[in-house]
Amino acid sequence: MAAFFQNLSRFGKARAVSFPSQSGELQHLSYAELQKNCDEFKAQLPATRCLIAIVCHNDLPTLVAYLACLQALHPVLLLDQQ
């Protein structure tokens, strides 16, 4: 059985996450769109498995980075932004 974070696009157009835009409007991202963002981030990761530190914020880029690292099988260290 695949882990929850693998192949998010299998859920298609279902809403994955909602977040405020810079203008304050609520925006939504489907699982397919979230997977696309993860794929783009994964392309920037090292090919060799290594520890990845992520400075966490309560935002979409942090979520994408975290999921992409998990999908690429990199161990992840989540750091407080302070």
C-alpha positions as CSV (number, residue, x, y, z in Angstrom):
1,M,0.0,0.0,0.0
2,A,1.4,3.4,-1.0
3,A,2.0,6.0,1.7
4,F,-0.5,8.9,1.9
5,F,1.9,11.3,0.3
6,Q,2.8,9.2,-2.8
7,N,1.0,10.1,-6.1
8,L,-1.4,12.7,-4.8
9,S,-2.7,13.1,-8.3
10,R,-4.7,9.9,-7.8
11,F,-7.3,12.1,-6.1
12,G,-7.6,14.2,-9.2
13,K,-9.6,17.5,-8.9
14,A,-10.7,17.0,-5.3
15,R,-9.7,19.9,-3.1
16,A,-6.4,19.2,-1.3
17,V,-5.7,22.5,0.4
18,S,-7.2,25.9,0.9
19,F,-5.0,29.0,1.6
20,P,-5.3,32.8,1.6
21,S,-3.9,34.6,-1.4
22,Q,-1.9,37.8,-1.0
23,S,-5.1,39.8,-1.4
24,G,-6.7,37.8,1.3
25,E,-9.1,35.8,-0.9
26,L,-9.3,32.0,-0.2
27,Q,-7.8,29.9,-2.9
28,H,-8.0,26.2,-3.4
29,L,-5.6,23.7,-4.9
30,S,-6.6,20.2,-6.1
31,Y,-4.6,17.1,-5.4
32,A,-3.5,17.0,-9.1
33,E,-2.2,20.6,-8.8
34,L,-0.5,19.9,-5.5
35,Q,1.3,16.9,-7.1
36,K,2.4,19.1,-10.0
37,N,4.0,21.6,-7.5
38,C,5.6,18.7,-5.7
39,D,7.1,17.4,-8.9
40,E,8.5,20.8,-9.7
41,F,10.1,21.0,-6.3
42,K,11.5,17.4,-6.5
43,A,13.4,18.3,-9.6
44,Q,15.5,20.7,-7.5
45,L,16.3,18.1,-4.8
46,P,19.6,16.1,-4.8
47,A,19.5,12.8,-6.6
48,T,21.3,11.1,-3.6
49,R,19.2,10.6,-0.5
50,C,20.2,13.1,2.2
51,L,18.7,15.0,5.2
52,I,16.7,18.0,4.1
53,A,16.0,20.8,6.5
54,I,12.9,22.9,5.9
55,V,12.3,26.2,7.8
56,C,8.6,25.9,8.4
57,H,5.9,28.5,7.8
58,N,2.2,27.9,7.8
59,D,2.0,28.2,4.0
60,L,1.8,26.4,0.7
61,P,5.5,26.4,-0.2
62,T,6.3,24.7,3.1
63,L,3.7,22.0,2.5
64,V,4.9,21.5,-1.1
65,A,8.6,21.2,0.1
66,Y,7.7,18.7,2.8
67,L,5.6,16.5,0.6
68,A,8.1,16.6,-2.2
69,C,10.9,15.5,0.2
70,L,8.8,12.7,1.5
71,Q,8.0,11.6,-2.1
72,A,11.7,11.6,-3.0
73,L,12.4,9.5,0.2
74,H,14.6,12.2,1.7
75,P,14.6,12.4,5.5
76,V,13.2,15.7,6.6
77,L,14.1,18.0,9.5
78,L,11.4,20.6,10.2
79,L,12.7,23.8,11.8
80,D,10.8,26.5,13.5
81,Q,11.0,29.8,11.6
82,Q,12.2,31.5,14.8
